[in-house]
Amino acid sequence: MARRLSASLSPEALLGMVREALDGVRSELLQGSLPEDREHLTLVASRRLEELNRQRRVPKLRRVFNATGVVLHTNLGRAPLGPEAAARVAEAAQGYVTLEYDLRLGRRGHRDEPLKPLLRQLLGAEDALVVNNNAAAVLLAVTALAAGREVLVSRGELVEIGGGFRIPDVLASCGARLVEVGTTNRTRAEDYARAVTPNTTTLLKVHRSNFALVGFTREPTLQELAAVARDHKLTLVEDLGSGALVDTSRFGLPREPTARESLAAGVDLVTISGDKLLGGPQAGIVAGRAAVVERLRVHPLLRALRPGRLVLAALEATLQAYADGREAERVPAVAALALSAEAVKARAEALLARLAALLPEATLELVPTEARTGAGSLPLGALRSWAVAVGGRAPDALEAALRAVDEPVLARRWRDRVLLDARTLEDQALASVARAVSEAWRLAGAPRSAASAPPPDRDHDSEDA
Ligand SMILES: *Cc1c(COP(=O)(O)O)cnc(C)c1O
């Protein structure tokens, strides 16, 4: 066995694996769980080696089926790319590309140039640039516009986005001084105006994308804020986060503000995510007035935050789908949000039929559910959805087995049943999902499996933005 593996492994890697396999056999031997028979032990060690080798070859960043009903699941990579965008990424990955080359002029270009016309058209902006994510966009904007100066933020918007991204900490790390205005629930335009000093440069508005403020509340309109900014020669920046390019009420969700509306209302600079409601790759987009965007473009920090060609290729293809008016077909996240409850039900029925054929002994039932947008967007929005509830196995064991099969399926729990929400499973995936679930169902029924299952991971229900 070791001799066969030596053909495909470096001597160091092979030695490490042989040691690990022998250590395992030794500790089992000490526990008395193996017979002291030389031939048998050799066989056990060889099997272990084979298993270690198999595990080594499984990619650690793995494809999974998302049956959680959370469309933009941050822990699962947020927005999946459609076939056109994926093909563009593969093409850009395999060859040379005009990343910073202007074919018309035959000389060096800028990596923002190719996407600029699309971004300007879709966002209604004079100029735009792309960075690694929206957090980077905020970092760049605040650093370029307000390092060593004061930034006004409403106390109702000093938020944590998730993963430790807190607005006060971000401002501090950029060397900007935060000046809090108003109160948690009520802030007026005059509160901003009164806080302005000769050292103030920026008025930052942060969209409450992952929570809602209800009751006795008040906030100025964007037009009022723009007027304050104009009167005091400040730059009005809005961190919009969610990146909706279309009206989300079309999908029966609450309405998310769009970058286009903000810019039209007088905001100087907006920042959005590429992989939230926009449905593209992880990216941050900064758009707005040309003079302001240019200040970010010439800042040295941009070099550390700029995206690579794979991201730009995916983003261009995604934006092109919007420009063609085909986002509901070509952008999978938008397609998942746009799907009617009836269509989701039909998909859940198809999954149930496949499962029933493979698992006649399981208890299967169609149940109505509420799917979510995810990625900390639209906290009050729920989408009517349908799931297949799988019973007949201990739910913890079944969930663990679903994570252990070759093509893992991440599901949701509802009481003592495991739910497979159909909104986030594509039609083409149903056959593979059904196979994976039936494999897991058998695995979960095998003796020892419940005992050896690790504790269920609830974290993917509480993913942050
Ligand atoms: C999501 C979000 C961010 C962070 O965006 P990433 O693209 O995840 O870096 C920042 N601000 C707001 C308001 C957000 O909603």
The ligand as a Tripos MOL2 file, in Angstrom:
@<TRIPOS>MOLECULE
LIG
   15    15     1     0     0
SMALL
NO_CHARGES

@<TRIPOS>ATOM
      1 C1        -23.2720   43.5130    4.3420 C.3       1 LIG1
      2 C2        -22.9600   44.9040    4.7100 C.ar      1 LIG1
      3 C3        -21.6310   45.3210    4.8180 C.ar      1 LIG1
      4 C4        -20.4830   44.3910    4.5540 C.3       1 LIG1
      5 O1        -20.4820   44.0240    3.1950 O.3       1 LIG1
      6 P1        -19.5430   42.8130    2.6890 P.3       1 LIG1
      7 O2        -19.7240   42.8140    1.2140 O.co2     1 LIG1
      8 O3        -20.0310   41.5950    3.3720 O.co2     1 LIG1
      9 O4        -18.1510   43.1700    3.0870 O.co2     1 LIG1
     10 C5        -21.3950   46.6220    5.1860 C.ar      1 LIG1
     11 N1        -22.4170   47.4810    5.4240 N.ar      1 LIG1
     12 C6        -23.7160   47.1200    5.3160 C.ar      1 LIG1
     13 C7        -24.7990   48.1240    5.6220 C.3       1 LIG1
     14 C8        -24.0380   45.8080    4.9640 C.ar      1 LIG1
     15 O5        -25.3120   45.4370    4.8640 O.3       1 LIG1
@<TRIPOS>BOND
     1     1     2 1
     2     2     3 ar
     3     2    14 ar
     4     3     4 1
     5     3    10 ar
     6     4     5 1
     7     5     6 1
     8     6     7 2
     9     6     8 1
    10     6     9 1
    11    10    11 ar
    12    11    12 ar
    13    12    13 1
    14    12    14 ar
    15    14    15 1
@<TRIPOS>SUBSTRUCTURE
     1 LIG1         1 GROUP 0 **** ****
